[in-house]
Amino acid sequence: MDVRVEGLVKRYGRVVALDGITIGFPSGGMTAILGPSGCGKTTLLRALAGFNPVDGGRIVFGAEDVTGLPPQARGTAMVFQQYALWPHMSVFDNVAYGLRLRKVPAAEVRARVEEVLHLVEIGQIAGVMQRRPGELSGGQQQRVALARALVVEPRVLLMDEPLSNLDAKVRQRLRAEVRRLQKRVGITTIYVTHDQEEALAIADTVILMNAGRVVQAGSPQDIYFRPENAFAAEFLGVSNQLAGTAEAGSLSVGAQRLPYTGPVRGSATLLFKATDATVIPDDLTTESGQALLRGTLEERLFLGSGYRHYVRIEGESVMVDGTEPVEAGPVTVRVPVEKLKIYAMASPEPVTDPARSTRTL
C-alpha cells in the first residue's frame, strides 16, 4: 500500500516540528527517514501512526484519507526503540496480544503466533514461547517486538530506531535480517533512524530531513553520491567542510588558491568525504583532475580496516581515510575534482548540479 503525506504541519508551541511536508512512501518498499536529532523524523512517524494529531495537511493510505482516524483504525503496527514488551507476560502472550484484542479464535492465534515467531527466526528456540522478556537477550527481545507487529498483518509497518539499543555486531546482523524479512512479507515499511549507514544499508528509498523539512529523497545511491545541497553532502558519509571564496578563474581556501571555472561566486562551502581523499607527505606536484590542499597531519587513529588521518588545513580540521599510515607533519591532501562539491554559502541549494560545477576546478 502506498502512503503519502500532503502539506503536513505539526507545531509544539512556537516550534514547528513538521513544516508543510509533502512526500510519498512507495508501496511494498522499505523507506528510511534519516536525519539529526530534532529534525522531525519521529514526529512524522508518530503522525503516520496517529499518535500525534497534526495541525495541517493530510495523511493518505492508498486512496483513504486517515488523517482524522485514531491509531487503532489505521491498520498500522509500530516497533519501538525500547521494544515495549510487557515484562509480566510470556513471549506467546506478548505476540498474541493484538490478535486477542481482535477476538481471533484461540486456535488461529496459536497458529499465527507460531508462524510469525519462526518467520523472525526465534520460534526454533526450545521453550521460547513460555519465557518472559527478561529471560531473553536484547536481540531476541527485538525479534519478539517485530513478531508482535507482524502478527496482526498491518497495512503499514512503522519502526522507530528499533536497533539503536543493541550492540554493534548484533545491530549489523539484525539490520540485514530486517531487510530480508521486509522483502519476504512485502509490507510497506517506514523506518526511522539517525544512523546513516543503517539507512543506506536497508532502505529502497531514503528521506533526509532537517528542521522539519525534507532536504532530499531518493535511492541510497542517489542521496549518497549526488547530494542536492550542502546539508545532504555534509550529513551523509564522514564529510569535511572548508570555507572558501569563489571568483572567476580561482577558488581561495585561506591563503591557498585553486584554479576554478564553476558557476558559484563569492563565499563558498567546499565538501568532500574522508574516503574520497588521499593524504601523502608534503607534495604539490600537479596532477590532472586532482585538487591539492596543503596542511599539517596532527593525529592518526587505527580503525581496524585502515587509518583515519586528521589534517589541519587553513585552521580547519579535516579527516582523510586510508589503508596505509602517514606520519605527522606537513602533508598534501588530494581530492579528485569530481568528488569535491562546491556550494554557495549563502544558500543551502547548489547553484547548479554540484558534480557538474566541480569538474572545472
C-alpha contacts under 8 A as a table, 3 or more apart, distances in Angstrom:
res1	aa1	res2	aa2	distance
1	M	26	P	7.65
1	M	27	S	4.47
1	M	28	G	6.30
1	M	61	F	6.79
1	M	62	G	5.63
1	M	155	R	6.72
1	M	156	V	7.38
1	M	187	I	7.65
1	M	188	T	6.12
2	D	24	G	7.42
2	D	25	F	5.94
2	D	26	P	5.19
2	D	27	S	3.95
2	D	28	G	7.38
2	D	61	F	6.17
2	D	62	G	5.25
2	D	188	T	7.11
3	V	24	G	5.82
3	V	25	F	5.05
3	V	26	P	6.80
3	V	27	S	7.02
3	V	59	I	7.61
3	V	60	V	5.81
3	V	61	F	4.70
3	V	62	G	6.11
4	R	22	T	7.40
4	R	23	I	5.74
4	R	24	G	4.09
4	R	25	F	5.88
4	R	59	I	6.07
4	R	60	V	5.38
4	R	61	F	6.75
5	V	8	L	6.20
5	V	21	I	6.90
5	V	22	T	5.26
5	V	23	I	5.56
5	V	24	G	6.41
5	V	57	G	7.37
5	V	58	R	5.80
5	V	59	I	4.58
5	V	60	V	6.24
6	E	20	G	7.51
6	E	21	I	6.32
6	E	22	T	4.33
6	E	23	I	6.75
6	E	57	G	5.44
6	E	58	R	5.39
6	E	59	I	6.58
7	G	19	D	7.82
7	G	20	G	4.15
7	G	21	I	4.87
7	G	22	T	5.06
7	G	56	G	6.89
7	G	57	G	4.49
7	G	58	R	6.84
8	L	18	L	6.47
8	L	19	D	6.80
8	L	20	G	4.64
8	L	21	I	4.82
8	L	22	T	6.56
8	L	54	V	7.10
8	L	55	D	7.63
8	L	56	G	5.50
8	L	57	G	4.20
8	L	58	R	6.08
8	L	59	I	7.72
9	V	16	V	7.56
9	V	17	A	7.48
9	V	18	L	4.81
9	V	19	D	5.19
9	V	20	G	4.94
9	V	21	I	6.88
9	V	54	V	6.04
9	V	55	D	5.35
9	V	56	G	4.74
9	V	57	G	6.17
10	K	16	V	6.13
10	K	17	A	5.46
10	K	18	L	4.83
10	K	19	D	7.00
10	K	53	P	7.84
10	K	54	V	5.02
10	K	55	D	5.12
10	K	56	G	6.94
11	R	14	R	6.81
11	R	15	V	5.63
11	R	16	V	4.47
11	R	17	A	5.52
11	R	18	L	6.93
11	R	54	V	7.86
11	R	55	D	6.79
12	Y	15	V	5.09
12	Y	16	V	6.40
12	Y	17	A	6.95
13	G	16	V	7.80
16	V	19	D	6.07
16	V	212	G	6.76
17	A	39	C	7.31
17	A	40	G	5.30
17	A	43	T	7.00
17	A	211	A	7.16
17	A	212	G	4.96
18	L	21	I	6.44
18	L	40	G	6.08
18	L	43	T	7.50
18	L	44	L	7.15
18	L	211	A	7.88
18	L	212	G	4.31
18	L	213	R	6.44
19	D	212	G	5.20
19	D	213	R	5.69
20	G	56	G	7.80
20	G	57	G	7.30
20	G	213	R	7.38
21	I	212	G	7.81
21	I	213	R	6.11
21	I	214	V	6.73
25	F	29	G	7.65
25	F	31	T	6.51
25	F	188	T	7.85
25	F	190	I	7.67
26	P	29	G	5.52
26	P	30	M	7.84
26	P	31	T	7.56
26	P	188	T	7.14
27	S	187	I	7.73
27	S	188	T	5.33
28	G	186	G	4.97
28	G	187	I	4.93
28	G	188	T	4.06
28	G	189	T	7.11
29	G	183	K	7.74
29	G	186	G	7.11
29	G	187	I	7.06
29	G	188	T	5.17
29	G	189	T	6.19
29	G	203	A	7.92
29	G	204	D	6.31
29	G	205	T	7.77
30	M	179	R	7.74
30	M	182	Q	7.31
30	M	188	T	6.37
30	M	189	T	4.84
30	M	190	I	6.05
30	M	191	Y	7.20
30	M	202	I	7.37
30	M	203	A	5.06
30	M	204	D	5.39
30	M	205	T	6.63
31	T	189	T	6.21
31	T	190	I	4.91
31	T	191	Y	6.03
31	T	203	A	5.36
31	T	204	D	5.97
31	T	205	T	4.76
31	T	206	V	5.74
31	T	207	I	7.29
32	A	190	I	5.90
32	A	191	Y	4.60
32	A	192	V	5.68
32	A	193	T	7.00
32	A	199	A	5.53
32	A	202	I	7.84
32	A	203	A	5.59
32	A	204	D	7.90
32	A	205	T	6.35
32	A	206	V	4.86
32	A	207	I	6.14
33	I	41	K	6.16
33	I	190	I	7.21
33	I	191	Y	6.04
33	I	192	V	4.75
33	I	193	T	6.31
33	I	199	A	7.57
33	I	206	V	6.03
33	I	207	I	4.80
33	I	208	L	6.06
33	I	209	M	7.19
34	L	41	K	6.95
34	L	192	V	6.26
34	L	193	T	5.39
34	L	194	H	5.45
34	L	195	D	7.26
34	L	196	Q	6.78
34	L	199	A	6.71
34	L	206	V	6.92
34	L	207	I	5.99
34	L	208	L	4.84
34	L	209	M	6.16
35	G	39	C	6.06
35	G	41	K	6.93
35	G	193	T	7.31
35	G	194	H	5.42
35	G	208	L	5.58
35	G	209	M	5.02
35	G	210	N	6.12
36	P	39	C	5.71
36	P	194	H	5.87
36	P	209	M	7.77
36	P	210	N	6.94
37	S	40	G	7.94
37	S	194	H	7.12
38	G	41	K	7.68
38	G	211	A	7.19
39	C	209	M	5.97
39	C	210	N	4.57
39	C	211	A	4.65
39	C	212	G	5.33
39	C	213	R	7.68
40	G	43	T	5.08
40	G	44	L	6.12
40	G	209	M	7.17
40	G	210	N	7.25
40	G	211	A	6.75
40	G	212	G	4.93
40	G	213	R	7.72
41	K	44	L	5.17
41	K	45	L	6.37
41	K	192	V	6.50
41	K	209	M	6.81
41	K	212	G	7.78
42	T	45	L	4.94
42	T	46	R	6.08
42	T	160	D	6.91
42	T	192	V	6.66
43	T	46	R	5.18
43	T	47	A	6.07
43	T	52	N	7.21
44	L	47	A	5.04
44	L	48	L	6.30
45	L	48	L	5.13
45	L	49	A	6.37
45	L	158	L	6.99
45	L	160	D	7.53
45	L	190	I	7.69
45	L	192	V	7.36
46	R	49	A	4.92
46	R	50	G	6.12
46	R	51	F	5.18
46	R	52	N	5.54
47	A	50	G	5.02
47	A	51	F	5.84
47	A	52	N	4.65
47	A	53	P	6.22
47	A	54	V	6.68
48	L	51	F	7.73
48	L	59	I	6.93
49	A	52	N	7.69
49	A	71	P	5.72
49	A	74	R	7.33
49	A	76	T	6.34
49	A	77	A	7.72
49	A	78	M	7.56
49	A	158	L	7.51
50	G	53	P	6.36
50	G	67	T	7.66
50	G	69	L	7.06
50	G	70	P	5.72
50	G	71	P	4.58
50	G	74	R	7.66
51	F	70	P	7.82
51	F	71	P	6.42
53	P	68	G	7.97
54	V	57	G	7.49
54	V	67	T	7.96
58	R	65	D	7.03
58	R	66	V	7.69
58	R	67	T	5.35
59	I	65	D	5.92
59	I	66	V	5.74
59	I	67	T	4.95
60	V	63	A	6.50
60	V	64	E	5.47
60	V	65	D	4.43
60	V	66	V	5.71
60	V	67	T	7.12
61	F	64	E	5.23
61	F	65	D	6.44
61	F	66	V	6.69
65	D	68	G	7.81
66	V	69	L	5.16
66	V	74	R	6.55
69	L	73	A	6.05
69	L	74	R	6.49
70	P	73	A	5.57
70	P	74	R	6.82
71	P	74	R	5.52
71	P	75	G	7.70
71	P	76	T	7.41
72	Q	75	G	6.62
72	Q	76	T	7.62
75	G	154	P	5.17
75	G	155	R	5.23
75	G	156	V	6.67
76	T	154	P	5.06
76	T	155	R	5.73
76	T	156	V	4.78
76	T	157	L	5.78
76	T	158	L	7.04
77	A	149	A	5.19
77	A	150	L	7.44
77	A	152	V	7.86
77	A	154	P	5.81
77	A	156	V	6.65
77	A	157	L	5.17
77	A	158	L	6.01
78	M	149	A	6.26
78	M	157	L	6.17
78	M	158	L	4.69
78	M	159	M	5.71
78	M	160	D	7.52
79	V	83	Y	6.59
79	V	145	A	6.23
79	V	146	L	6.16
79	V	149	A	6.50
79	V	157	L	7.85
79	V	158	L	6.26
79	V	159	M	4.71
79	V	160	D	6.23
79	V	162	P	6.38
80	F	83	Y	5.01
80	F	84	A	6.55
80	F	145	A	7.90
80	F	159	M	6.24
80	F	160	D	5.18
80	F	161	E	7.00
80	F	162	P	5.71
81	Q	159	M	7.92
81	Q	160	D	5.59
81	Q	161	E	5.18
81	Q	162	P	4.42
81	Q	163	L	6.88
81	Q	164	S	6.78
81	Q	165	N	7.16
82	Q	162	P	7.47
82	Q	165	N	7.51
83	Y	141	Q	7.01
83	Y	142	Q	6.14
83	Y	145	A	5.63
83	Y	162	P	7.40
84	A	145	A	7.50
85	L	94	N	6.60
85	L	133	P	6.88
85	L	141	Q	7.87
85	L	145	A	6.75
86	W	89	M	5.59
86	W	94	N	6.56
86	W	133	P	7.51
87	P	90	S	7.76
87	P	132	R	6.32
87	P	133	P	5.66
87	P	134	G	6.66
88	H	132	R	6.80
89	M	92	F	7.91
89	M	93	D	5.76
89	M	94	N	6.06
89	M	132	R	5.99
89	M	133	P	7.75
90	S	93	D	5.17
90	S	94	N	6.17
90	S	129	M	6.41
90	S	130	Q	5.24
90	S	131	R	5.25
90	S	132	R	4.42
90	S	133	P	7.02
91	V	94	N	5.13
91	V	95	V	6.25
91	V	128	V	6.83
91	V	129	M	4.80
91	V	130	Q	6.09
91	V	131	R	5.80
91	V	132	R	5.73
91	V	133	P	6.64
91	V	144	V	6.95
92	F	95	V	5.36
92	F	96	A	5.96
92	F	113	V	6.92
92	F	129	M	4.67
92	F	130	Q	6.50
93	D	96	A	4.97
93	D	97	Y	5.82
94	N	97	Y	5.44
94	N	144	V	7.93
94	N	148	R	6.76
95	V	98	G	7.17
95	V	113	V	6.41
95	V	144	V	6.93
95	V	145	A	7.59
95	V	147	A	6.35
95	V	148	R	4.20
95	V	149	A	7.86
95	V	151	V	7.13
96	A	99	L	5.36
96	A	100	R	6.21
96	A	109	V	6.40
96	A	110	R	7.73
96	A	113	V	6.27
96	A	148	R	7.06
96	A	151	V	7.71
97	Y	100	R	5.26
97	Y	101	L	6.38
97	Y	148	R	7.84
98	G	101	L	5.16
98	G	102	R	6.53
98	G	148	R	7.51
98	G	151	V	7.93
98	G	152	V	6.38
99	L	102	R	5.08
99	L	103	K	6.40
99	L	104	V	5.59
99	L	109	V	6.43
99	L	151	V	7.58
99	L	152	V	6.23
100	R	103	K	4.80
100	R	104	V	5.72
100	R	105	P	7.97
100	R	109	V	7.45
101	L	104	V	7.74
104	V	108	E	6.65
104	V	109	V	6.24
105	P	108	E	5.42
105	P	109	V	6.19
106	A	109	V	4.95
106	A	110	R	6.29
107	A	110	R	5.33
107	A	111	A	6.33
108	E	111	A	5.05
108	E	112	R	6.03
109	V	112	R	5.29
109	V	113	V	6.05
110	R	113	V	5.20
110	R	114	E	6.12
111	A	114	E	5.30
111	A	115	E	6.12
112	R	115	E	4.98
112	R	116	V	6.11
112	R	151	V	6.54
113	V	116	V	5.31
113	V	117	L	6.09
113	V	147	A	7.93
113	V	151	V	6.60
114	E	117	L	5.25
114	E	118	H	6.35
114	E	123	G	6.61
115	E	118	H	5.34
115	E	119	L	6.21
115	E	123	G	7.97
116	V	119	L	4.70
116	V	120	V	6.34
116	V	123	G	7.96
116	V	147	A	5.69
116	V	150	L	7.12
116	V	151	V	6.10
117	L	120	V	5.34
117	L	121	E	6.27
117	L	122	I	5.50
117	L	123	G	4.54
117	L	144	V	7.30
117	L	147	A	6.03
118	H	121	E	4.75
118	H	122	I	5.70
118	H	123	G	4.35
118	H	124	Q	6.55
119	L	122	I	7.72
119	L	123	G	7.78
119	L	147	A	7.94
119	L	181	L	7.71
120	V	123	G	7.61
120	V	143	R	5.98
120	V	144	V	7.87
120	V	146	L	7.52
120	V	147	A	6.48
120	V	181	L	7.43
121	E	124	Q	6.94
121	E	143	R	7.86
122	I	125	I	5.86
122	I	128	V	7.58
122	I	140	Q	7.12
122	I	143	R	7.13
122	I	144	V	7.91
123	G	126	A	7.88
123	G	128	V	6.76
123	G	129	M	7.64
124	Q	128	V	7.91
125	I	128	V	5.50
127	G	130	Q	5.68
127	G	131	R	6.76
128	V	131	R	5.27
131	R	135	E	6.29
131	R	136	L	7.66
132	R	135	E	5.59
132	R	136	L	7.25
133	P	136	L	5.39
133	P	141	Q	6.22
134	G	137	S	7.83
136	L	139	G	7.98
136	L	140	Q	5.73
136	L	141	Q	6.01
137	S	140	Q	5.12
137	S	141	Q	6.17
138	G	141	Q	5.09
138	G	142	Q	6.26
138	G	165	N	7.82
138	G	166	L	6.39
139	G	142	Q	5.12
139	G	143	R	6.41
139	G	166	L	6.82
139	G	170	V	6.69
139	G	174	L	7.68
140	Q	143	R	5.07
140	Q	144	V	6.35
141	Q	144	V	5.05
141	Q	145	A	6.26
142	Q	145	A	5.02
142	Q	146	L	6.21
142	Q	162	P	7.35
142	Q	163	L	7.62
143	R	146	L	5.01
143	R	147	A	6.07
144	V	147	A	4.94
144	V	148	R	6.13
145	A	148	R	5.14
145	A	149	A	6.46
146	L	149	A	5.17
146	L	150	L	6.23
147	A	150	L	5.08
147	A	151	V	5.92
148	R	151	V	5.50
148	R	152	V	7.35
149	A	152	V	6.34
149	A	153	E	7.64
149	A	154	P	7.48
149	A	157	L	7.44
150	L	153	E	5.34
150	L	154	P	6.65
150	L	157	L	7.82
154	P	157	L	6.34
154	P	187	I	7.70
155	R	187	I	6.73
155	R	188	T	7.08
156	V	187	I	6.23
156	V	188	T	5.14
156	V	189	T	5.91
156	V	190	I	7.72
157	L	187	I	6.66
157	L	188	T	6.25
157	L	189	T	4.68
157	L	190	I	6.37
158	L	189	T	5.89
158	L	190	I	5.03
158	L	191	Y	6.09
159	M	162	P	6.00
159	M	189	T	7.56
159	M	190	I	6.22
159	M	191	Y	4.67
159	M	192	V	6.10
160	D	191	Y	6.17
160	D	192	V	4.96
160	D	193	T	6.91
161	E	164	S	5.68
161	E	191	Y	7.10
161	E	192	V	5.40
161	E	193	T	4.89
161	E	194	H	7.62
162	P	165	N	7.57
163	L	166	L	5.66
163	L	171	R	5.78
163	L	174	L	7.71
163	L	175	R	7.67
164	S	171	R	7.49
166	L	170	V	6.23
166	L	171	R	5.60
167	D	170	V	5.59
167	D	171	R	5.97
168	A	171	R	5.04
168	A	172	Q	6.17
169	K	172	Q	5.27
169	K	173	R	6.36
170	V	173	R	5.18
170	V	174	L	6.07
171	R	174	L	5.22
171	R	175	R	5.91
172	Q	175	R	5.10
172	Q	176	A	6.74
173	R	176	A	5.58
173	R	177	E	6.54
174	L	177	E	4.83
174	L	178	V	5.91
175	R	178	V	5.26
175	R	179	R	6.45
175	R	198	E	7.19
175	R	201	A	7.89
175	R	202	I	6.74
176	A	179	R	5.26
176	A	180	R	6.23
176	A	202	I	6.94
177	E	180	R	5.01
177	E	181	L	5.96
178	V	181	L	5.11
178	V	182	Q	6.07
178	V	202	I	7.88
179	R	182	Q	5.15
179	R	183	K	6.31
179	R	202	I	5.54
179	R	203	A	7.69
180	R	183	K	5.25
180	R	184	R	6.27
181	L	184	R	4.99
181	L	185	V	6.31
182	Q	185	V	5.37
182	Q	186	G	5.68
182	Q	187	I	6.39
182	Q	189	T	7.45
183	K	186	G	5.09
183	K	187	I	7.74
193	T	196	Q	7.53
193	T	198	E	7.42
193	T	199	A	6.69
195	D	198	E	5.32
195	D	199	A	6.34
196	Q	199	A	5.07
196	Q	200	L	6.13
196	Q	236	L	6.50
196	Q	237	G	7.46
197	E	200	L	5.25
197	E	201	A	6.01
198	E	201	A	5.12
198	E	202	I	6.23
199	A	202	I	5.70
199	A	203	A	5.79
199	A	206	V	6.77
199	A	220	P	7.83
200	L	203	A	5.91
200	L	206	V	7.17
200	L	220	P	5.09
200	L	221	Q	7.91
201	A	220	P	7.88
203	A	206	V	6.31
203	A	219	S	7.90
203	A	220	P	7.04
204	D	219	S	5.98
204	D	220	P	6.92
205	T	217	A	7.09
205	T	218	G	5.40
205	T	219	S	4.64
205	T	220	P	6.29
206	V	217	A	5.63
206	V	218	G	5.61
206	V	219	S	5.93
206	V	220	P	5.90
206	V	223	I	7.36
207	I	214	V	6.79
207	I	215	V	7.68
207	I	216	Q	6.08
207	I	217	A	4.38
207	I	218	G	6.78
208	L	214	V	5.90
208	L	215	V	5.50
208	L	216	Q	5.30
208	L	217	A	6.12
208	L	232	A	7.48
209	M	212	G	6.63
209	M	213	R	5.52
209	M	214	V	4.48
209	M	215	V	5.24
209	M	216	Q	7.26
210	N	213	R	5.50
210	N	214	V	6.54
210	N	215	V	6.35
214	V	217	A	7.31
215	V	229	N	7.94
215	V	231	F	7.85
215	V	232	A	7.10
216	Q	223	I	7.11
216	Q	227	P	7.73
216	Q	228	E	6.88
216	Q	232	A	7.23
217	A	223	I	6.87
218	G	221	Q	7.98
218	G	222	D	5.92
218	G	223	I	5.81
219	S	222	D	5.16
219	S	223	I	6.18
220	P	223	I	5.35
220	P	224	Y	6.05
221	Q	224	Y	5.27
221	Q	225	F	5.85
221	Q	226	R	7.72
222	D	225	F	5.46
222	D	226	R	5.15
222	D	227	P	7.22
223	I	226	R	5.49
223	I	227	P	5.29
223	I	228	E	7.83
223	I	232	A	7.57
224	Y	227	P	6.11
224	Y	233	A	7.51
224	Y	236	L	6.16
224	Y	237	G	7.54
226	R	354	P	8.00
226	R	355	A	7.40
227	P	230	A	7.50
227	P	232	A	5.37
227	P	233	A	5.13
228	E	232	A	6.66
228	E	233	A	7.46
228	E	349	E	6.84
228	E	350	P	6.79
228	E	353	D	7.54
228	E	354	P	7.53
229	N	232	A	5.54
229	N	233	A	6.32
229	N	343	Y	7.31
229	N	348	P	5.57
229	N	349	E	4.75
229	N	350	P	5.54
230	A	233	A	5.06
230	A	234	E	6.01
230	A	269	T	7.62
230	A	271	L	7.68
230	A	343	Y	6.35
230	A	348	P	5.76
230	A	349	E	6.91
230	A	350	P	7.34
231	F	234	E	5.20
231	F	235	F	5.93
231	F	348	P	6.90
232	A	235	F	5.20
232	A	236	L	6.07
233	A	236	L	5.78
233	A	237	G	7.94
233	A	239	S	7.36
233	A	271	L	6.94
233	A	272	F	7.95
233	A	341	K	7.83
234	E	237	G	7.34
234	E	238	V	7.74
234	E	239	S	5.28
234	E	240	N	6.89
234	E	241	Q	7.13
234	E	271	L	6.70
235	F	238	V	7.69
235	F	239	S	7.07
236	L	239	S	7.10
237	G	273	K	6.37
237	G	274	A	7.86
238	V	273	K	5.60
238	V	274	A	5.59
238	V	275	T	7.63
238	V	319	M	7.78
239	S	271	L	6.67
239	S	272	F	5.62
239	S	273	K	4.13
239	S	274	A	5.78
239	S	319	M	7.65
240	N	270	L	7.97
240	N	271	L	5.42
240	N	272	F	5.39
240	N	273	K	5.93
240	N	274	A	6.86
240	N	318	V	5.45
240	N	319	M	6.64
241	Q	269	T	6.64
241	Q	270	L	5.56
241	Q	271	L	4.63
241	Q	272	F	6.93
241	Q	318	V	7.45
242	L	253	V	7.37
242	L	269	T	5.88
242	L	270	L	5.07
242	L	271	L	6.53
242	L	316	E	7.03
243	A	253	V	6.48
243	A	267	S	7.44
243	A	268	A	6.03
243	A	269	T	4.92
243	A	270	L	6.24
244	G	251	L	6.77
244	G	252	S	5.36
244	G	253	V	4.55
244	G	254	G	6.85
244	G	267	S	6.00
244	G	268	A	5.05
244	G	269	T	6.04
244	G	270	L	6.93
245	T	251	L	5.70
245	T	252	S	5.10
245	T	253	V	6.75
245	T	265	R	7.31
245	T	266	G	5.28
245	T	267	S	4.63
245	T	268	A	5.41
246	A	250	S	6.29
246	A	251	L	4.49
246	A	252	S	6.43
246	A	260	Y	7.64
246	A	264	V	6.28
246	A	265	R	4.84
246	A	266	G	5.07
246	A	267	S	6.40
246	A	268	A	6.26
247	E	250	S	5.60
247	E	251	L	6.24
247	E	260	Y	7.74
247	E	264	V	7.53
247	E	265	R	5.21
247	E	266	G	6.33
248	A	260	Y	7.02
248	A	261	T	6.09
248	A	262	G	7.88
248	A	265	R	7.53
249	G	259	P	5.81
249	G	260	Y	4.94
249	G	261	T	5.25
250	S	257	R	6.36
250	S	258	L	5.51
250	S	259	P	4.49
250	S	260	Y	4.48
250	S	261	T	6.99
251	L	257	R	5.56
251	L	258	L	5.04
251	L	259	P	6.17
251	L	260	Y	5.58
252	S	255	A	6.74
252	S	256	Q	5.63
252	S	257	R	4.41
252	S	258	L	6.29
253	V	256	Q	5.16
253	V	257	R	6.25
253	V	258	L	7.97
253	V	314	E	7.17
254	G	257	R	7.90
254	G	314	E	5.62
255	A	314	E	7.48
256	Q	293	L	7.47
258	L	291	A	7.35
258	L	292	L	7.93
258	L	361	L	7.05
259	P	361	L	5.39
260	Y	360	T	5.97
260	Y	361	L	4.14
261	T	360	T	5.40
261	T	361	L	6.18
262	G	357	S	4.96
262	G	358	T	6.36
262	G	359	R	7.95
262	G	360	T	5.87
262	G	361	L	7.09
263	P	351	V	6.98
263	P	352	T	7.44
263	P	357	S	6.49
264	V	268	A	7.23
264	V	342	I	7.54
264	V	343	Y	6.81
264	V	344	A	5.89
264	V	351	V	6.41
265	R	268	A	7.33
265	R	344	A	7.14
266	G	344	A	7.36
267	S	344	A	6.28
267	S	345	M	5.47
267	S	346	A	7.25
268	A	342	I	6.62
268	A	343	Y	5.59
268	A	344	A	4.61
268	A	345	M	4.60
268	A	346	A	7.87
269	T	342	I	5.69
269	T	343	Y	5.22
269	T	344	A	6.28
269	T	345	M	5.41
270	L	340	L	6.75
270	L	341	K	5.70
270	L	342	I	4.74
270	L	343	Y	6.68
271	L	340	L	5.89
271	L	341	K	5.12
271	L	342	I	6.51
272	F	276	D	6.77
272	F	277	A	7.47
272	F	335	V	7.62
272	F	339	K	6.28
272	F	340	L	5.12
272	F	341	K	6.37
273	K	276	D	5.25
273	K	277	A	6.88
273	K	320	V	7.80
273	K	339	K	7.87
274	A	277	A	5.77
274	A	318	V	7.85
274	A	319	M	5.33
274	A	320	V	4.33
274	A	321	D	5.34
275	T	278	T	7.90
275	T	320	V	6.43
275	T	321	D	5.29
275	T	322	G	7.33
276	D	320	V	7.88
276	D	335	V	6.46
276	D	336	P	7.37
276	D	339	K	6.62
277	A	320	V	5.86
277	A	321	D	7.24
277	A	333	V	6.58
277	A	334	R	5.57
277	A	335	V	4.63
277	A	336	P	7.23
278	T	320	V	6.36
278	T	321	D	7.20
278	T	322	G	6.81
278	T	333	V	5.63
278	T	334	R	5.16
278	T	335	V	6.63
279	V	309	H	7.80
279	V	320	V	6.59
279	V	322	G	7.78
279	V	326	V	7.36
279	V	331	V	6.59
279	V	332	T	5.75
279	V	333	V	4.55
279	V	334	R	6.36
280	I	283	D	7.24
280	I	326	V	6.79
280	I	331	V	5.62
280	I	332	T	5.46
280	I	333	V	6.58
280	I	334	R	7.94
281	P	326	V	7.23
281	P	327	E	7.84
281	P	329	G	7.90
281	P	330	P	6.55
281	P	331	V	4.46
281	P	332	T	6.14
282	D	294	R	7.18
282	D	330	P	5.31
282	D	331	V	3.88
282	D	332	T	4.90
283	D	331	V	7.00
283	D	332	T	5.81
284	L	292	L	6.81
284	L	294	R	7.81
284	L	332	T	6.91
286	T	290	Q	7.77
286	T	292	L	7.92
287	E	290	Q	5.59
289	G	336	P	5.85
289	G	337	V	5.40
289	G	338	E	7.83
289	G	359	R	7.98
289	G	361	L	7.98
290	Q	334	R	6.11
290	Q	335	V	5.57
290	Q	336	P	4.50
290	Q	337	V	5.32
291	A	334	R	5.65
291	A	335	V	5.10
291	A	336	P	6.06
291	A	337	V	5.75
291	A	361	L	7.32
292	L	332	T	6.48
292	L	333	V	5.78
292	L	334	R	4.78
292	L	335	V	6.62
293	L	313	I	7.34
293	L	332	T	5.61
293	L	333	V	5.13
293	L	334	R	6.55
294	R	313	I	6.54
294	R	330	P	7.42
294	R	331	V	6.01
294	R	332	T	4.56
294	R	333	V	6.28
295	G	311	V	6.09
295	G	312	R	5.38
295	G	313	I	4.53
295	G	314	E	7.21
295	G	330	P	5.88
295	G	331	V	5.46
295	G	332	T	6.09
295	G	333	V	7.32
296	T	311	V	5.37
296	T	312	R	5.24
296	T	313	I	6.81
296	T	328	A	7.25
296	T	329	G	5.32
296	T	330	P	4.46
296	T	331	V	5.59
297	L	300	R	7.85
297	L	309	H	6.88
297	L	310	Y	5.90
297	L	311	V	4.36
297	L	312	R	6.46
297	L	327	E	7.38
297	L	328	A	4.81
297	L	329	G	5.20
297	L	330	P	6.27
297	L	331	V	6.31
298	E	309	H	7.79
298	E	310	Y	5.79
298	E	311	V	5.81
298	E	312	R	6.93
298	E	328	A	5.84
298	E	329	G	7.08
299	E	309	H	5.98
299	E	310	Y	5.11
299	E	311	V	7.33
299	E	328	A	6.91
300	R	307	Y	6.67
300	R	308	R	5.67
300	R	309	H	4.54
300	R	310	Y	6.18
300	R	325	P	7.58
300	R	326	V	7.87
300	R	328	A	7.94
301	L	307	Y	5.59
301	L	308	R	5.21
301	L	309	H	6.59
302	F	305	S	7.92
302	F	306	G	6.13
302	F	307	Y	4.64
302	F	308	R	6.54
303	L	306	G	5.41
303	L	307	Y	5.55
303	L	308	R	6.95
304	G	307	Y	7.51
305	S	323	T	7.09
306	G	321	D	7.13
306	G	322	G	5.75
306	G	323	T	4.34
306	G	324	E	6.73
307	Y	321	D	5.68
307	Y	322	G	5.35
307	Y	323	T	5.90
307	Y	324	E	6.65
307	Y	325	P	6.13
308	R	319	M	6.48
308	R	320	V	5.71
308	R	321	D	4.49
308	R	322	G	6.52
309	H	319	M	5.57
309	H	320	V	5.08
309	H	321	D	6.15
309	H	322	G	7.82
309	H	326	V	7.72
310	Y	317	S	6.37
310	Y	318	V	5.71
310	Y	319	M	4.78
310	Y	320	V	6.58
311	V	317	S	5.51
311	V	318	V	5.27
311	V	319	M	6.30
311	V	320	V	7.54
312	R	315	G	5.97
312	R	316	E	5.33
312	R	317	S	4.35
312	R	318	V	6.26
313	I	316	E	5.24
313	I	317	S	6.25
313	I	318	V	7.22
320	V	333	V	7.98
322	G	325	P	7.20
335	V	339	K	6.69
335	V	340	L	6.71
336	P	339	K	5.38
336	P	340	L	6.77
337	V	340	L	5.41
337	V	358	T	6.20
337	V	359	R	5.52
337	V	360	T	7.66
337	V	361	L	6.32
338	E	341	K	7.66
338	E	355	A	6.02
338	E	356	R	7.86
338	E	358	T	5.94
338	E	359	R	5.15
339	K	355	A	7.42
339	K	358	T	7.83
340	L	355	A	7.89
340	L	358	T	6.22
341	K	354	P	5.57
341	K	355	A	6.66
341	K	358	T	6.04
342	I	350	P	7.55
342	I	354	P	6.23
342	I	357	S	7.43
342	I	358	T	6.40
343	Y	347	S	7.78
343	Y	348	P	7.62
343	Y	349	E	7.17
343	Y	350	P	4.96
343	Y	351	V	6.85
343	Y	354	P	7.25
344	A	347	S	5.74
344	A	348	P	7.44
344	A	349	E	7.50
344	A	350	P	6.29
344	A	351	V	6.78
345	M	348	P	7.14
347	S	350	P	7.34
350	P	353	D	6.69
350	P	354	P	6.37
351	V	354	P	7.77
352	T	356	R	7.51
352	T	357	S	6.57
353	D	356	R	5.34
353	D	357	S	6.16
354	P	357	S	5.01
354	P	358	T	6.03
355	A	358	T	5.58
355	A	359	R	6.59
356	R	359	R	5.65
356	R	360	T	7.81
357	S	360	T	6.36
358	T	361	L	5.77
